[in-house]
Amino acid sequence: INCVGLYGLMEFVCRSVNSNPEKTEEANLVPGTLTVTSMSISLNPDDLPQVEEIINNYDHRSYKMVTDPNGYLRITVDLEAKELVVFHHSHEGLELGRYRSKTPQDMSWQLERAKVISNLGHAMYVGSQLERAWYHLHRGREYIQDKSKLVD
């Protein structure tokens, strides 16, 4: 209900600005994306059928992973050498390359020069995983891609 109300408020503000006769410039505001950050959520069990209907109506909007045509990367750390290690594989599992670096930035540059990554989503994912791996490396901890937690 709060989210619907907030979106309604955005629509109201846009309509008000667009129809204000005292405006000096032409305005054509439209509501943008509503982003809500919440520390908790609760749900009345009686509302579950309505919630399921909403989820089903928006299922087509869910994120679908798109594989990178250039292959996939397995990110690890070499604790002894104090290096990040990235293995580049084809979708058939053939190793296409191996890269080593002391920093995520240098690793990113190596992967860019080698044209290992071809889409933005993959690049963003790899960047975040390289930072996580570097965090573990500098704390002397093993790193497991997608599973390692950032805790002290």
PEQUI-V509477 format. One record per residue. N is the residue number from 0. RES is the residue in one small letter. OMEGA is omega in whole degrees, -180 to 180 (NA if undefined). D_CENTER is the distance of its C-alpha to the mean C-alpha in whole Angstrom. Layout:
# PEQUI-V509477
N_RES_OMEGA_D_CENTER, N_RES_OMEGA_D_CENTER
This chain:
# PEQUI-V509477
0_i_180_27, 1_n_-180_25, 2_c_178_22, 3_v_179_25, 4_g_179_27, 5_l_178_24, 6_y_176_24, 7_g_178_27, 8_l_177_28, 9_m_178_25, 10_e_180_28, 11_f_180_31, 12_v_180_30, 13_c_179_29, 14_r_-179_32, 15_s_180_34, 16_v_-178_33, 17_n_-176_34, 18_s_-179_37, 19_n_-178_39, 20_p_-178_42, 21_e_-178_42, 22_k_-177_39, 23_t_179_40, 24_e_176_37, 25_e_-180_36, 26_a_175_33, 27_n_-179_31, 28_l_174_28, 29_v_179_25, 30_p_178_23, 31_g_179_19, 32_t_177_16, 33_l_178_17, 34_t_-179_15, 35_v_174_16, 36_t_-176_15, 37_s_178_18, 38_m_179_19, 39_s_178_21, 40_i_175_22, 41_s_-176_25, 42_l_175_26, 43_n_-179_30, 44_p_179_31, 45_d_-179_33, 46_d_-175_30, 47_l_179_28, 48_p_179_29, 49_q_179_28, 50_v_179_25, 51_e_178_25, 52_e_179_26, 53_i_180_23, 54_i_180_21, 55_n_179_23, 56_n_-178_23, 57_y_-178_19, 58_d_-179_18, 59_h_-179_18, 60_r_-177_15, 61_s_-179_13, 62_y_175_10, 63_k_-180_12, 64_m_176_11, 65_v_-179_13, 66_t_178_15, 67_d_180_15, 68_p_-180_19, 69_n_178_20, 70_g_-179_19, 71_y_-178_17, 72_l_172_17, 73_r_-175_18, 74_i_179_17, 75_t_174_20, 76_v_172_22, 77_d_-175_26, 78_l_-179_27, 79_e_-180_31, 80_a_-177_30, 81_k_-178_27, 82_e_168_25, 83_l_179_21, 84_v_179_22, 85_v_176_20, 86_f_178_22, 87_h_-178_21, 88_h_170_22, 89_s_179_23, 90_h_176_22, 91_e_177_25, 92_g_180_25, 93_l_178_27, 94_e_-178_26, 95_l_-179_26, 96_g_179_25, 97_r_-175_25, 98_y_180_24, 99_r_-180_24, 100_s_176_24, 101_k_-176_24, 102_t_176_21, 103_p_-179_17, 104_q_179_19, 105_d_179_21, 106_m_178_20, 107_s_180_17, 108_w_178_20, 109_q_-178_22, 110_l_178_19, 111_e_-179_19, 112_r_-179_23, 113_a_-180_23, 114_k_-178_21, 115_v_-175_19, 116_i_-176_16, 117_s_178_16, 118_n_-174_13, 119_l_-180_10, 120_g_179_8, 121_h_179_9, 122_a_180_10, 123_m_178_7, 124_y_-178_7, 125_v_179_10, 126_g_-180_10, 127_s_179_9, 128_q_176_11, 129_l_178_14, 130_e_179_14, 131_r_180_14, 132_a_179_17, 133_w_177_18, 134_y_-180_18, 135_h_-179_20, 136_l_-177_22, 137_h_173_24, 138_r_177_25, 139_g_-177_26, 140_r_173_24, 141_e_179_23, 142_y_176_20, 143_i_-177_18, 144_q_179_15, 145_d_-176_13, 146_k_-175_15, 147_s_-179_16, 148_k_177_16, 149_l_180_17, 150_v_176_20, 151_d_NA_23
